[in-house]
Amino acid sequence: DLAHGFLGEVSPGYIQPSNSYEFKHGAVANWGYGLRYVIAVWESDCTHGQAWVVIGKVEVKKPCKCELVAHGEKGLSKVHGGYNFQYSLDLKAHDPFTAKVTLSNHGCKKAEHVKVKFYASLDQHFGPHDRAHGFLGEDYGFVHPHSSAEFKKVLSANWGHEVRYIMAVWTSECKHGETWVVLGKAKASNWVHSN
């Protein structure tokens, strides 16, 4: 406490016999989050060394905020496939398909301005090339505290006859910057096997 808990001190004063005197100080709770007991320590010619007493406790709570994570159903589905979302999807080039991600809010504040962008990536890592050349579409919404919301969009397999990893990349007021997750792998070709 002596090394790390000092909050400040008041000017010296004196107390008349059979009397009392108030010592007050405006302190700042600068210890971060958590509970601390506030202790008054004094010394005088009446005591050997220091005397102390607990005068109260102060708890600094973490500010209420939102926290979004990808949790729940995610994947890719053919538009007329009955919304059977899966990881791997075979398509004809330029066919429409639906991408979906479910975001859960693990925080205590509503995520008001959630923007989810969908990208086609050459690999499973979101980077500058994807941002410049892989954008497919976007969805907007909100997520209540301790709840989940689905973000989905009908997209087009417009990248030619190759495999792309479809990613959801979201931003919100909950966190600075972007968070992303791979939703699945889509292979576009001139023909698709029928089962």
C-alpha positions in Angstrom: 0.0 0.0 0.0 2.8 2.4 0.9 4.6 1.7 -2.4 1.6 1.6 -4.8 -1.6 2.8 -3.1 -0.9 6.5 -2.2 -3.8 8.7 -3.1 -2.7 12.0 -1.6 -2.3 13.9 1.7 -3.7 16.9 3.5 -1.9 19.8 5.1 -0.8 19.3 8.7 -3.3 20.5 11.4 -3.7 20.4 15.1 -6.5 19.3 17.4 -7.3 20.9 20.7 -7.7 18.7 23.8 -11.1 17.1 24.1 -11.9 18.2 20.5 -12.1 16.8 17.0 -11.0 17.9 13.6 -11.9 16.8 10.1 -9.2 16.0 7.6 -10.6 15.7 4.0 -8.9 15.1 0.7 -10.3 14.8 -2.9 -8.7 11.6 -4.3 -8.9 10.0 -7.7 -9.6 6.3 -8.2 -6.6 5.8 -10.5 -6.0 2.1 -9.8 -8.0 0.8 -12.8 -10.9 -1.6 -12.2 -11.7 -3.4 -9.0 -12.4 -2.9 -5.3 -10.0 -1.0 -3.0 -10.3 -0.2 0.7 -9.5 3.4 1.4 -7.3 3.8 4.5 -6.4 7.0 6.4 -2.9 7.0 7.9 -1.7 9.6 10.3 1.2 10.3 12.6 1.5 12.8 15.5 3.4 13.4 18.6 0.7 11.3 20.4 1.6 8.1 18.5 4.8 6.1 18.0 5.0 5.9 14.2 1.9 5.7 12.1 -1.7 4.8 13.0 -4.4 3.9 10.5 -8.0 3.2 10.0 -10.2 1.9 7.1 -12.5 4.7 6.2 -14.4 3.0 3.4 -14.2 1.0 0.1 -14.5 2.1 -3.5 -15.2 -0.2 -6.4 -14.5 0.9 -10.0 -16.5 -1.1 -12.4 -15.6 -1.9 -16.0 -17.6 0.4 -18.3 -20.5 -1.4 -20.0 -19.6 -2.2 -23.6 -20.5 -4.6 -26.4 -18.4 -7.5 -27.6 -19.2 -9.3 -30.8 -18.0 -12.8 -31.7 -18.9 -15.2 -34.5 -20.9 -17.8 -32.7 -23.7 -20.0 -34.1 -24.6 -20.9 -37.6 -22.4 -19.7 -40.4 -21.7 -20.9 -44.0 -22.8 -20.9 -47.6 -26.0 -22.0 -49.3 -27.4 -22.1 -52.8 -30.2 -19.6 -53.2 -32.7 -22.3 -53.9 -31.1 -24.9 -51.6 -33.5 -24.4 -48.7 -30.9 -22.5 -46.7 -28.9 -25.6 -45.9 -25.7 -23.7 -44.9 -22.5 -25.7 -45.3 -18.7 -25.1 -45.5 -18.1 -26.3 -49.1 -20.2 -25.2 -52.0 -20.0 -26.0 -55.8 -21.5 -23.4 -58.1 -21.7 -22.4 -61.7 -19.8 -19.2 -62.4 -21.9 -16.1 -61.6 -24.5 -18.2 -59.8 -26.1 -16.5 -56.8 -25.5 -18.0 -53.4 -26.2 -16.9 -49.8 -23.5 -16.3 -47.2 -24.4 -16.1 -43.5 -22.7 -15.4 -40.2 -24.2 -15.3 -36.8 -22.8 -12.7 -34.4 -23.2 -13.0 -30.6 -23.0 -10.0 -28.3 -21.2 -11.1 -25.1 -21.3 -7.6 -23.7 -23.8 -5.6 -21.7 -24.4 -2.9 -24.3 -26.3 -3.0 -27.5 -24.2 -3.1 -30.6 -26.0 -0.5 -32.6 -24.1 0.0 -35.8 -22.9 -3.4 -37.1 -21.7 -3.6 -40.7 -20.8 -7.0 -42.2 -19.0 -7.1 -45.5 -18.5 -10.3 -47.5 -15.4 -11.0 -49.5 -14.0 -13.7 -51.7 -10.4 -14.5 -50.8 -7.7 -16.5 -52.5 -6.7 -18.1 -49.1 -8.0 -18.3 -45.6 -6.4 -15.0 -44.5 -8.1 -11.6 -45.0 -5.7 -9.0 -46.4 -5.3 -6.0 -48.7 -5.7 -8.0 -51.9 -9.1 -9.2 -50.7 -10.2 -5.7 -49.7 -9.2 -4.4 -53.1 -10.5 -7.2 -55.4 -12.7 -9.5 -53.4 -15.7 -7.5 -52.2 -19.0 -9.2 -52.8 -21.7 -7.4 -50.7 -22.6 -6.2 -47.2 -25.3 -6.3 -44.6 -26.2 -4.0 -41.7 -27.9 -4.5 -38.3 -27.6 -4.5 -34.6 -27.2 -7.1 -31.8 -28.8 -6.8 -28.4 -26.7 -7.6 -25.3 -26.4 -11.3 -24.5 -28.1 -12.1 -27.8 -27.3 -13.1 -31.4 -28.2 -11.9 -34.8 -27.9 -13.3 -38.3 -26.2 -11.4 -41.1 -26.7 -12.8 -44.6 -26.6 -11.7 -48.1 -27.2 -13.1 -51.6 -23.9 -12.8 -53.5 -22.7 -13.7 -56.9 -19.8 -16.1 -57.8 -18.2 -13.4 -60.0 -14.5 -14.4 -59.6 -14.3 -16.8 -62.6 -13.7 -20.6 -62.5 -11.7 -21.0 -59.3 -12.0 -21.7 -55.6 -12.5 -18.8 -53.2 -12.8 -18.7 -49.4 -15.8 -16.6 -48.5 -15.2 -14.3 -45.5 -17.4 -12.2 -43.3 -15.6 -9.0 -42.1 -17.4 -6.9 -39.5 -17.0 -3.5 -37.9 -18.9 -1.9 -35.0 -18.6 0.5 -32.2 -17.6 -2.4 -29.9 -14.1 -2.7 -31.2 -11.6 -0.6 -33.1 -10.8 -2.1 -36.5 -12.2 -5.2 -38.3 -12.8 -8.7 -37.2 -13.1 -11.5 -39.8 -14.1 -15.2 -40.0 -14.0 -17.7 -42.9 -17.6 -18.8 -43.7 -16.7 -21.5 -46.3 -15.1 -22.4 -49.6 -16.9 -21.9 -52.9 -15.8 -23.4 -56.1 -17.2 -21.8 -59.3 -17.0 -23.7 -62.6 -18.7 -23.9 -66.0 -20.6 -27.0 -64.8 -21.7 -28.6 -61.6 -22.3 -32.3 -60.9 -26.0 -33.0 -60.1 -26.7 -35.5 -57.4 
